[in-house]
C-alpha cells in the first residue's frame, strides 16, 4: 500500500482506480469496484495533505471521478444478485459520502467547475438524470423504512412495561428485545443514507440548477417531495 500510494506512484494509482470505477468491461462486479471508492474516500479524507492535493492535480481524477461515481451508483440497480436490492445500499452510501466531500470541500472547488463543464455533454446529462432519479428513489425508500422501524420501536417501548409483556417467557422477551435493538440500528442506517442522498441532491441543485429544469426532473423532484409530505402528514405516522 505504501508503495502504491507513495510519493512516486500515488498519482498513477489514483488515476487507475478512477479509470476502473466506470469501466465495467474490466471489472464487471460493481461490488468490487465499490472497494476502489472506499480506498479513494479514505485517502481523500486523510490527514495527508499531499495525497489530498493529488485529487486536483491529475486530470483523470478531476474529469473522471464524479462521472465514474455516478455511473457506479447507477450500476448497482442491476447486479444480478438475488439480494441486490438490499446489498446496494452500503456501497451507495459510500459513493454519496465521497460525492459530497468532492463537491463541498473548499480545497476541492475544482470539482464543482468540472461538474459544471460536464453538464453540456448529452451523455453526461443522461447519466446525471438517471443518478438523481435513483437517489430520489433511495430517499423515498429509506423514509418508508425509517418510519416503519420507528413505529415498531414505539410499539415495543409502549409494550415493555405492561403486564402482558412481563408475563412472557424469558426467551420470548429476549427475542422481542433483540428485534427492538435490530430496529434501532436499522433506523440509524436508513435515516443516515436518506439524509445523505437528499443532502447531495440539494447540493447539486445549487451547483448545477440548469440540470433540474427539464420537464422530467421538475416532475420527478416535485413528485418525490409531494410523496414525502403526504406520507408524513398521513395517518400512517
N, C-alpha and C positions, 0 to 999 in steps of 0.2 A: 504493500500500500504506500509506504514512504517513497519507494522508487517511482511508482506511477504518478504520485501527486507531489513529487519533489520539485524543486525549482526548475529543473531542465525539462521535465516531462509533463508537468501539470496542465499546461495549455493544450497539448496534444490529447491527453487523457480526457479532459473535459469536453473537447470537441468531438471525440469518438463517442462518448456516452450520449451527447446531444444528438449526434447523427443517427444513432441506433434507436432513439426514442420513437421516431416516426417511420422507421424502416422495417415494416413487418416482414419483408421478404428475407431479411437477415435473422431477425429474432421474432418468430411468429407469436409466441405466447406473451400477451400483454402483462401477465403477472411477473414474468421475468424482466420485461422492460421497466416495470414499475420499481424494480430494485435499483435501476440506474437513477431513478428520480430520488430515491431515498439517499443514495450516495451524494448526488448533486445538492440536495437540500441540506444535508448535514454539512457539506463543505461551504455552502452559501451562508449558512447561519453560524459558522465557526468564528472563533476569535482571531483567526489568521487573516490579517488584512491583505497580505499578498495574494492569497488564494481568492478572496472575495473580489479583489480588483481584476482578476483574470476574467471574470464574468462580463466585464465591459470592454476588455481589450481584444477579445477574439471575435471576429465577425461571425463565425459559425454559431457561437453561442448567442450573440446579440440578435441575429436574424433568424436563427432556427430553433431556439429554446422554447419560446412561447408557442409557436405553431406546433412544435413537437409535443408539448404538454397537452395542448387542446386535442390533438389527434389521438394521443394515448387515452385521454379521458373518454373520448368517443368510442374508441376500440373496445372498451370494457362492456359496452352494451351487448355485444355478441361474441362471446368467447367459446361457446360450445360446451361449457361445463354445466352439469345438472344443477350445481349450486351457485351458478354465476351471478344470479340476482343479488344474493347477499354477500358473496365474496368480493364484489366490485367496490363496496363502499369504503373499505380501509385504504386501498391504493388511490381511490379518487380523493379521499380526504387529504392525502399527502400531496397529490397534484395541486389541489386547490390551495393548500397552505403555501406551496412553492410559488404559485402564480401570484398570490397576494404579496409575498415577500418581494418578488421581482418588480411588481408594478406599484408598490407603495414605499419601498425603501428609498430614502433620499440619495443614497450612494449609487443607486441603480436607475436613475431617472432616464438613462439612455434607452431602457426597455420600453418606457412609455412612448418615446419618439419612434422606436422601431415598430411598436404596435400600431401607431397612427399611420405610418407609411405602408404597412401591410394591408390596411383596410381598403385601399383602392384596387387590390387584386381580387378578381372574381372567385378564384378557388379558395382563397383565404376567407372571403366573406361567407361562402358556403360552409366552411369548416367552423367558423365563428358562430354562425347561426345554429348549427347542429349542437355545438357545445353549450350555448346558452339554453337551448331547448332542454337538453338533458340535465343541466344544472338546476333548472327550474323544476323539472320532474322530481329530481332528488330532494329539492327543498320541500315540495308538497308531501312526498312520501315520508320524509323524516318528521315533518309536522304531525302527520297522521299517527305515525308510530309513537312519537313522544307523548302525545295526548292520550293515546290508548294505554301506554305504560303508566302515565301519571294517574289515570283513573284506577288502574289496578293497585297502585301504591296507596292511593287514598282509601280504597275499599279495605285493604289489609290493615291499615292503621286504625280504621274505624272498628274493624272486627276484633283486633288483637285483645282489647280489654274486656270483651264480652264473655258471659258465662259459657256460651256455646263454644267459643274458641278455646277457653280454658279446659273444657270437658274433652277436647280432642286428645288422642293418644300422643305420646312423645314423638313418635315417628311422623304422625300427620302434621304436628306443629313444626317440626324440623323441615318437612317438605314445603310447607307454606312459607316459612322464614327464608328458605333458600330461593324460592320463586320471587319473594319480595326483594331480596338482595340482588338477584339477577335483573329484575325490572329496574331497580335504581341505577345499576351500572349501565343498562341499555339506554336509559333516558339520557344519561350524560353523553354517550356516544352519538345518539341520534340528534340531540339538540346542538351538539358541537358541530357536526357535519352540516346540519341545516343552516346554522348561523354563518358558517364559513362560506357556504355556497351563495347564500343571499348577500353576504358582505362582498364577495367577489363580483357578483353581478352589479351591485351598487357602484363599486369602483369602476367597472367597465363603462357604466352609463355616464360616468363623469369624464373618463379619459377619451372615449370614442362615442359620443352621443349620436353621431350620424349613423352608427350601426343599428340603432334601436328605433329608427323612424320608418322602416319598411312596414308594409301592411301586416306581414306575418309577425314581425317582432312586436309591433304595437298590440295586436290582438293576443299574442302569446303571453306577454308580460301582464297585460291587463287581466287576462283570464286567470292567471296564477294568483294575482293579488285579490281578485274578487272571490276566488275559491277559498283562500285562506281567511279572508274577512268573514265570509258566510259561515265557514266551519267554526271559527272562534265565537261567533255570535249565535250559534245554533244550540239546540237543546242537547246535543251530543256531549257538550263540555260539562 
